[in-house]
Amino acid sequence: MAVSSGDIIRGVWGAWRLARRDTGGMAMFDISPDGAAKSFVAAVLAFPLYMIVQALFLGDRWPLLLQPLPLIVQTLGFAAAWALMPAALTWILPWLDRGRRLPEAIVAYNWAALLIMIAQFVRIILDAIGLLPGTTGIVVAIAVAAACYLYEGFVLRTAVEVDVPIAAGLVVFDALVSELLAGWIDLVARSSL
């Protein structure tokens, strides 16, 4: 199961098309079980962005991230956070009588999550270098978060073929559980520094 550059290009392009509300973006994805497994390469591509953001949050103390324990905590935390929604979908989708759509949901979610990570990364970098001061930064952060939630909802609605309220429920579930996990990871990471 080697991942080619073509797999990555098709995954990112499909997610980009979905971001433009083009449901034809789903046709770009390899929706086989093997394609679902390959889509987790999106997490590998997003991980350096995640670590840069963690380093920015630490400021002058960023070298602490390179110590073994904090690095292990951040890496395992990132992997758990990334795998959380796909794992939850394996339980939720059969309950919704959409189990047959699991590979599509996982593939679309993973590639969309990469674009969401990039959007958040750009916002955080712009804020860090001072281009989003004060209220502007808050408004942009809220707008980017709202756009990302709407995008995730559209992706899940398209991939799983469910109505808007169910897609919204999946997004709320993902947001709440991800925030709880992120808080726990942050607590463990700070205690390891």
C-alpha positions in Angstrom: 0.0 0.0 0.0 2.4 2.7 -1.2 1.1 6.2 -1.4 2.1 7.9 -4.7 2.3 11.6 -5.4 -0.7 11.1 -7.6 -2.7 9.8 -4.6 -1.8 13.0 -2.7 -2.6 15.3 -5.6 -6.0 13.6 -6.2 -6.8 13.8 -2.5 -5.9 17.4 -2.1 -7.6 18.3 -5.4 -10.8 16.4 -4.4 -10.8 18.2 -1.0 -10.2 21.6 -2.7 -13.2 20.9 -5.1 -15.3 20.1 -2.1 -14.2 23.3 -0.5 -15.6 25.1 -3.5 -18.9 23.2 -2.9 -18.3 21.0 -6.0 -19.6 17.5 -5.0 -17.7 16.2 -8.0 -14.6 16.4 -5.8 -15.7 13.0 -4.4 -14.8 11.4 -7.8 -11.2 12.4 -7.2 -10.9 10.1 -4.2 -9.9 6.5 -4.1 -12.9 5.3 -2.0 -11.8 1.7 -1.6 -10.7 0.4 1.8 -7.1 0.7 0.6 -7.8 4.3 -0.4 -9.2 5.0 3.0 -6.1 3.7 4.6 -3.9 5.7 2.2 -5.8 8.9 3.0 -4.2 8.9 6.5 -1.1 10.2 4.7 -2.9 13.6 5.0 -2.1 13.4 8.7 1.6 12.9 8.0 1.5 16.0 5.8 -0.3 18.0 8.5 1.9 17.0 11.3 4.8 19.5 10.6 2.2 22.3 10.6 0.8 21.1 13.9 4.3 21.0 15.4 5.1 24.5 14.1 1.9 25.8 15.8 2.8 24.1 19.0 6.3 25.7 18.9 4.6 29.1 18.3 2.4 28.6 21.3 5.5 27.9 23.4 7.4 31.0 22.2 11.0 31.1 23.4 10.5 27.7 25.1 9.9 25.9 21.7 13.1 23.7 22.0 11.4 21.9 24.8 9.3 20.2 22.1 12.4 18.4 20.9 12.9 16.5 24.2 11.7 12.9 24.0 8.8 13.0 26.3 7.1 16.1 25.0 7.7 15.0 21.4 6.1 11.6 22.1 3.2 13.2 23.9 2.6 15.7 21.1 3.0 13.0 18.4 0.7 10.5 20.1 -1.8 13.3 20.9 -1.9 14.4 17.2 -2.3 10.9 16.0 -5.2 10.2 18.4 -6.9 13.5 17.6 -6.6 12.8 13.8 -7.9 9.2 14.1 -10.7 10.1 16.5 -13.4 11.0 14.0 -12.7 8.2 11.5 -12.8 5.8 14.4 -16.1 7.3 15.6 -17.5 7.1 12.1 -17.0 3.3 12.1 -19.5 3.2 15.0 -21.8 6.1 14.0 -22.4 5.3 10.3 -23.8 1.8 10.8 -26.0 3.2 13.5 -27.3 5.7 10.9 -27.6 2.9 8.3 -24.8 4.5 6.3 -22.1 1.9 7.0 -21.5 1.3 3.3 -20.4 4.9 3.0 -17.6 4.5 5.6 -14.6 4.5 3.1 -15.9 7.6 1.4 -16.4 9.3 4.7 -12.9 8.5 5.9 -11.2 9.5 2.7 -13.1 12.8 2.4 -12.7 13.6 6.1 -9.0 13.0 6.1 -8.2 15.1 3.0 -10.6 17.8 4.1 -8.9 17.8 7.5 -5.6 18.6 5.8 -7.1 21.7 4.1 -8.6 22.7 7.4 -5.2 22.4 9.1 -3.7 24.5 6.4 -6.3 27.2 6.8 -5.9 27.3 10.5 -2.1 27.3 10.1 -2.2 30.3 7.8 -4.4 32.2 10.3 -2.2 31.4 13.2 1.0 32.4 11.3 -0.7 35.7 10.2 -1.6 36.3 13.8 1.9 35.4 15.1 3.6 37.9 12.8 1.3 40.7 13.8 -0.9 41.0 10.7 -4.1 40.3 12.6 -4.0 42.6 15.6 -6.6 42.9 18.3 -10.2 42.7 17.3 -9.3 41.9 13.7 -7.5 38.8 14.8 -10.5 37.7 16.9 -12.9 38.3 14.0 -10.6 36.4 11.5 -10.2 33.5 14.0 -14.0 33.2 14.4 -14.6 33.5 10.6 -12.0 30.8 9.8 -13.3 28.5 12.5 -16.9 29.0 11.2 -15.8 28.4 7.6 -13.9 25.2 8.6 -17.0 23.9 10.5 -19.2 24.6 7.5 -16.7 22.9 5.2 -16.5 19.9 7.4 -20.3 19.7 7.5 -20.5 19.9 3.7 -17.8 17.2 3.3 -19.5 14.8 5.7 -23.0 15.5 4.2 -21.6 14.8 0.7 -19.5 11.8 1.6 -22.1 10.1 3.9 -25.2 11.3 1.9 -27.1 12.5 4.9 -29.3 15.5 5.6 -28.0 18.8 7.0 -29.0 18.2 10.6 -27.2 14.8 10.8 -24.1 16.4 9.2 -24.3 19.2 11.6 -24.5 16.7 14.5 -21.4 15.0 13.3 -19.5 18.3 13.1 -20.7 19.2 16.6 -19.7 15.8 17.9 -16.2 16.1 16.2 -15.7 19.6 17.6 -16.7 18.8 21.2 -14.7 15.5 21.4 -11.7 17.1 19.6 -11.7 20.0 22.1 -11.9 17.6 25.1 -9.0 15.5 23.7 -7.0 18.6 22.8 -7.4 19.9 26.4 -6.3 16.6 27.8 -3.3 16.5 25.4 -2.4 20.0 26.3 -2.5 19.2 30.0 -0.3 16.1 29.6 2.1 17.9 27.3 2.5 20.9 29.7 3.2 18.5 32.5 5.9 16.8 30.4 7.8 20.0 29.7 
